[in-house]
Amino acid sequence: GTAAPRRRRQVAALVLAAGQSSRMAPLNKLLLPGQDGRPMVARVVDNVLASGARPVLVVTGHAREEVEAALAGRDVRFIHAADHAEGLSASLKAGLAALPEQVEGALICLGDMPLVKGPAIARLLAAFDPEEGRAVVMPTHAGQQGNPVLWAREFFPEMMALTGDAGARRLISRHAERVAEVDMPDDSVLRDFDTPEALHAVPELRTS
């Protein structure tokens, strides 16, 4: 007999947009507009929305009002991480705690990785199948692990126990047999932007 068609999983996305970027100071890099006028965080959110992940929660911290204004009119929920200064884990935990109970997985997206497009993110969603052992889905390029990473709900308690700047990535080795890697054709999943120089090197992100 033929297998029943696979049910679409409910996968939410957390966009971690709390960071004060010291290397870009005093500019908040998430608000830097690219060539098309969209701030970096808006490009990230638009890519995530295009992937089909829902709901999309944006975790704010530093420059909360400006980030919310930059995303005005988009189908997102804002979660403020009051303790965002304590590190990346604080934002991650604030976002996870706000997810609806029926969500089966969460895609953890960094606000400074604007080159990962909707179709690439959609490939991660399509690979997610906890019952089949694909409970963590990670993009790779040329053998390197990238972002965003999709986590099944079963890992949320461990993620809620992270502290400081530890991202969830340290849990990967603990659950290697539950990880599915999706090879990507370009290096966008490896590229974050921490300096104005890095931004300027990418034509579509140039600010002038």
Secondary structure, DSSP 8 states (H G I E B T S, - for coil): ----------EEEEEEE----GGGTTS-GGG-B-TTS-BHHHHHHHHHHHHT--SEEEEE-TTHHHHHHHTTTSS-EEEE-TTGGG-HHHHHHHHHHTS-TT--EEEEEETT-TT--HHHHHHHHHH-BGGGTB-EEEEEETTEE-S-EEEEGGGHHHHHT--TT--GGGGTGGGGGGEEEEE-SSGGGG----SHHHHHTSGGG---
